[in-house]
Amino acid sequence: MSSFAVPLSGLNAANTALDIVSNDLANMSTTGYKDNTVSFYDLLSQSVGGGSLQVGGGVSATQSEAQFTQGSIQQTGGAFDGAIQGNGLFVLQNAAGGTEYTRAGNFQLNADGQLVTGNGQFVQGWSSVGGVINTSGAIGGITVPSNSLQTPSATTQFSLSMNLQADATVGTSAASFSAPIQVVDSLGQTHDLTVNFTETAANTWTYTVTVPGQDLTAGTAGTPSQLATGSLAFDGNGNMITPAPPGQVAIKITGLADKASDMNITWNLFDSNNNPTITQFAAASTLSGSTQNGIAAAQVTQVSLSNGGSIVAQFSNGDTQVIGQLALASVSNPNTLISVGDSNFEVGPNTATPVVGVPGTGSLGTIEGGSLETSNVDIATEFTNLIVYQSFYQANSRVISTQEALIQDLLNIGPQQA
């Protein structure tokens, strides 16, 4: 009866192949879905007539493998959407604590501020501790802090990038210039300091640093309070020669009206390469830039996944802070991963050990924020496969019909009735 068993194995294999193609087509719009290729293998042949003739045993059960080719990247604008460009998979932890992997980056925050997939698996990576992310440590779930207020940090240093007019005449308006700089105290309150420059002789300027009187308990509203004073000297090429590098001016602010801690600020007249930040050339006195290291109190206005896989918080004062970093896993033979549904995979018995790292390092691809990877199913290929497997099924059906007809003919052989 092997004549029936052989085409029956073909029917089973063709039916399974059609199921696989149908599943691929059903997931054409599934984010990060990977299509499957179908493989067939012939069964062990049996020898007939002392080995001079071998008859095949049919076809084996159909096998399939997910194909991890790159899907197209589609921009979505979703705050926590991420698409992998290149090699790698997102790392997830399921409710049972097991590890799963996916290419689908349509993430969201749950009620506890944890970054999760649409079905609740926890996205793995590194979280900021004290403003620092240690990607050398173990990965874990990423949680966006519930405290939406940015802790203030008092100003300890500032600098002014500017030019003082070399050809100004002492006593004229051109010989005076004021530069503002805003600093932050320990409570996050800002204070507007003013640095007043006055030319006293050729290549020589004095300066005074003041703060509004109302900012100090001992000050007078409407009258600036002086914090520091000194002088600057320049050579014939417009370069500062006094003070000499590092050229730091100490500014102390005590008795702040808002009860913040006293401030000790260093005004840096030279940069890290000992180049002066103030010049004296024959051009109008101009402030071209200023920097200070204080951080004012601010509210979080947005948290999102950015390019590279970092979770970035944006604050109302314009500052940004990285609070998390997504991890990626590289698997050298991803086609051995086992699908567990929800567009997720887990390692199989023949899967190489996944290597976890930072996106964009080693063999790992990059992450594009606000984007998703679409399914890599090709409709033309799948429709072609449908036609092939349909013909495969019909051919094996015809073999069974033929065998049935032959047996019927055999049964019809018998003594003829008179």
ABEGO torsion letter per residue (X at the ends): XAAAAAAAAAAAAAAAAAAAAAAAAAAAABBGBBBBBBBBBBBBBBBBGGGABBBBAEBBBBBBBBBABBBBBBBAGBAABBBBBEBEBBBBBBAAGBBBBBABABBBBBAAGBBBBAAGBBBBEBBBBGGBBBAABBBBBBBBBABABBBBBBBABBBBBBBBBAABBBGBAAABBBBBBBBBBAAGBBBBBBBBBBBABBGBBBBBBBBBAAABAABBBGBBBBABBEBBBBBAAGBBAOBBOAGBBBBBBBGBAAGBBBBBBBBBABBAAGBBABBBBBBBBBBAEBBBABBBBBBBABBBBBBGGBBBBBBAAGBBBBABBBBBBBBABAAABBBAEGGBBBBBAABBBBBBBBBGBEABBBBBBGBBBBBABBAAAAAAAAAAAAAAAAAAAAAAAAAAAAAAAAAABBBBBX
